[in-house]
């Protein structure tokens, strides 16, 4: 079997253009992957097309061999485009063997995956609104959710805004009771001293974690915050090299890591990051703020690893047509989902429906501008 073509499709999700990749072969089998990066679309689409020179004519049934070829071809640089192609090749491999991806990765460690909701707070930055919206998430059957209450904060915090942020967390905790898990998202916002102060104030609300409280790639700063607070710190979505997880976990103070499958090296890279975490007795909750296709991909990986913690999912809070542009994505039921048993990833793209939602030049999330949490244009 040989790869004959690599195609790209951009779909205009209002707050993040989604970028899909389709790998075609001379035997008629095709595979799909994703190259979405929320703050860049067209450069990644061009990168996929340029990288095709490394894989046209090659055997798609050797995903990691092709990834290594692209990695060396880019002078030892990891790129979201190459990860998307690697994922599509895994999809083809599963289809060629008539086996689901989770089985190729070693089998299911568990029959279903606990999920936490994200993207549910599309409205005013007001404690009452957050409480009401969170209660609706709980009524849907979720047992955990995540949110960023910090508005436009960057490094330091206006005292009034800090007070409002903590009031939002308090309102959500009171609305949900003690049994539901809360993930508090920091989005790399704070300096060390501010992150520590905020982290200490969060302790009374017993969050599941404080995510990326400081710049994610600043590992010494992350370790300093983690040592100073009792709330678990979670991080890792911005890492593109396995050595970063090795360095982070060597301090034995952070034990929840969040590799981004589309950034760390595709399916093989995510599995390797999970293995590094397992060696450090740490848990894995793959980052997922992309399309529902990435939900399906991560479900296969999570099902196959022994140190899975919980899966992120935006799917119930996306634009309604997101369910029409692809078929086969597992749905959340009572706070859990199951990976597909269909061959490969188990998802197929509907190209006609995707064409109805073209690229939007304003479809980008602005995390440091007023009102970003509404996730509009």
N, C-alpha and C positions, 0 to 999 in steps of 0.2 A: 504494500500500500504506500502511496506517495501523496504528499500534500501538493495540491495544484493551485490553490488560491487562498488568500486571507482577506476577508471582507470586514468592513466596519459599519456600524449603525449608531447614529446619535439620536437619542430620544430626549425631548425637552421637558423633563421633570421640572416643575416650577422653581425649586430651590437648589437643584443640582442636576445639570445635564448628565444623563446616563450614557455611557459609551460601551457598546457591545462588540464582540469580535466573533466572527464565524470562520472556521477553518474547513475548507473543502478538500476532498480527496478524489483520486482517480477511481475509487471503488464505490463512490456514491455516498459513503458515510460522511457526516459532518459533525463538528463539535462546536460548542459555544463557550465563550469566556467573557469576562468583564474587565474593562480598563478605566472605570470611572475614577476620577479624582475630582473632588468637589470644587476645587478652585482653578481647574485647568481642564479644558476639553479638546480644543482643536490641536494643540501641540501633542497631546496623547494620541489622537487619531492619526496624525502624521507619523508619529513614532511607530505605531502598529504597522503602517504601510511600509515604512522604511525597513523595519525589522524582518519583513517577509522575505527579504533576500537570503536570510539565514536558514529558512525552513522550507521554501518552495523546493519540491523534489525530494524532501526528506521523509523518513518514516514517522508518522504521527504516533505510532504505538510505543514510542520511547520518549515520553514527556520530559523526563529529567535530563536525558541526553541532549535534547534540543534546547532545554533551558541553559545547560552549561555551554552549549555552542553560542547562544545569544549573549550570555554573560561574558564570555571571553571575547566575543566579537565587539562588545561595547567597552572593552578594556576594563573588565572586572567591575562593571557598574550594574546595579539592579534598577530596572525600570518597570513601571506598571504595565507597559505594553507587552513585554516579554512574559510577565506573569499571566496575562490574559491568554496569550497563545498557549502557554503551558497548561492552563486550566482546560482550554478547548481540546487539547490533545488527550488529557485524561478522560474527557467526555467521549472522545472517539474510541479510546481504548476500552472503556466500559461497554460501549455499544458493540464493538467488535467481538467481545466475549459474552455479550448478553447478560452482563452482571452490573449491579448498581455499584457506584463509586465506593460506598462504605465497605463493600465486600472486598474490593481490590486493596483497600487500606488496612485490611486485617480483620474486618468483621465488626459487629456492633458490641460495644461494651455495655450498652444499655438500650432498652427498647424505645425510649422517648427522651426528649430533651427539655429541661425547664427553660423558660424564656422570660426575659424582661422587656417591657415595653419602652420604646423611645419615640419621640416625635409627637407625643400626645398633647403637648401644652402649646397649641397654636392659638394664642390669644394675648390679652393684656398681661403685663408683668405685675400682677396683683395677687395677694395671698388668697383672697376669696375665689378668684378664678382658678388658680392652681389647685386649690382644695376640691372644688367641684369637678374639674377635669380629671383629677386623680381618682376620685370616687367612681367615676364612670369607667376608668380603666380596671379598677378592682371588680366592678360589676360584670365586666367582660370575662372574668375568670383568671386574670393575671395575678400572680403572687409576688411580683417584683416589677419595679419601674425605675427609670433613670431620668434625671432632668438637670439642667443648668439654671440655677436661680440668680446668677450673678450679673445679668444685664450686660452692660458694655465695659465692665471692669477690665483694666489692663495694668498689671503689675501692682499698683497701689489701689486703694479703695476709698471712695468718698464715704464718710461716716454714715450719712443718711442712706446711701445705697447699700452699704453693708448691713444696716439695720433691716432694710426692706428685704434683702436676700435671705437673711436668717428668719424673718417673719414668714416668708414663703415656705421655707423648709418646715418650720413649726406647723404651719397650716396643713401642709400635706401629711405630715406625720399624724396630726390629730384627726384628720379626715380618714386615714387608712387604718389607724390602730397600730398595735405593737407587732402584729404578726406578718405584715407585708414588708418586704425588703425594699430599701431605697438606695439607689446609686446616685451620688452627688457628682455631677460633671463639672470639672474645672476648666476644661478647654485651654490648658497651658497658660492661664491668665496671670498668675500671681508671681511675685518675687517670694523668696524663701520666708522672710519674716511675716509677710501678710498671709501666706499659705498656712504657716504654723498657727497664727492667731485664729484664722477661720477654722482650721481643722480642730482646734481645741473647743471652739464654740459648737461645732457640729457633733461633738461626742455625746451630748445629751439626747440626740435624736437617733442614735444607734444605727447609722447608715451601714449598708453592706460594704461600701467603699467610698473614698474620695478620689476621683479619677483625675489624672494629669493635673495636679494642683499647681505645678510649675512647668517650665518648658520641658517637654518630654525628653528631648535629647540631652538635657543637662542631668546626667545620671548622679553626679555628686549632690546637686540640689535636691533631687528627688529623694535620695537616701537621707539627707539631712531632715527633710520634712517628715519622712516615714518614721524616723527614730524619735521625733519630738511629739508625735500625737498617737493616740490609741486607735483612731479610726484606720482601718486598712487602706493603704494607698495602692491604686491600680494604675498601670501604665503600659505602654509598648506599641500603641497604634502607629506612631511615627517612625518606628525602627525599620530600617531596610536591610540591616545586616544581623546575622545570627550572633555575632560577637557582642552586639549591644545587649542582648538578653543574657549572655554569659556574664558580662560585666555587672549588669543590674542585679542578677540573682546571686552573684558571688558574695554580696554583703549580707545575705540571709535576713533581710528586714522587709523586703517586698515579696509577697507570696501570691499575688494575683497579677497575671500578665495578660495583655490584650493585643496579640499580634494581629495585624491587618493582612488578611490573605492576599489582597491585591498589591500589597507593598513588600511583604517579607520574602516573596519568592514563589507565589502561587500555592498550589496544594502541597507540593513537596516541601516548600519552605515553611509553611504553617505547621506541618507535621514535625519538622526538625526543631522549630521553636518550642513546640509542645514537649518534645523529648528533652530539651535542655531544661525546661521548667520541671518536668518530672524528676530529673536528676537532683533538683534543688528542693523537692517536695513542695512545689508551687502549683497553683491551679491556673487553668487557662479559660478565658472567656474571649474568644476571637472578636475583634472589633468589626462592626457591620453597620455602616451608615450609607450603604450604596443601594442598589436596586434589589428587588426580590430574588433575582437570580443569585446574588451573593448570599442571601438567606439559605437557599437550597444547597449551595456549595459548602457553606460553613456547617450546615447540619450533617453532611456526610463526614466531615473532618471531626466534628465534635463527637459524633456517635462512635468513632473509632479510637479515641484516645482515652486513657484511663484517668487522666487528671482534669477532665471537663468540670467546669463550675456552673455556667449558665450562658445562654445565647441571647445576644442582642437582636431586637427585631422592630423595625419601623412599619412593617407591611400593613397593619390594620389602620394606619394613620396617614397613608399616602393618598395621592389623588385617585379617585375611583377607577380611572382607566388603567391604572397600573396592573390590574388583574386581567386586562384584556390583551396586553401586548406580549404576554407569555403564558404558557400553560404547563402545569405540573409542579408548581412551587408548593411545598407543604404549608398547610394552614395551621395557625395556632388554635388550639382547642383546650379550654380550661387551663390556660397558662403553659401548655406544653405543645411541642410539635414532634413529628417523626420524619426522619429522612426518607426520601423516595426509594421504593424498591424497583423502579424502572431502570433500564440499562443506562449506564453513565450517570450524569448528574440528574437526569430525569425531567429536564425542562426543555421546552421547545419555544423559540421566539416566533411571534406572529408578525411577519415583516409588513404586511398590509396595514395592520393596526399601528405598528410603530411609526409608519410613514405619516400618520395623522397628527403626530406630535413632534414637529421638527425642532432642531436646535434653537435655543433662545439665548440671545446675547446678554440678557439680564438674569439668566437662571443660575445665580451663584449666591451662596449663603454668606452673609456679611456679619461675622460673629462679634465685631466690635462696633457695630452701628445700632442705634436705637431701633427697637422693634424687630430685631432679627428672629426672635423666638416665634414670631407669627409665620415665618417660613414662606412669605410671599415673594413677589418679584421686587 
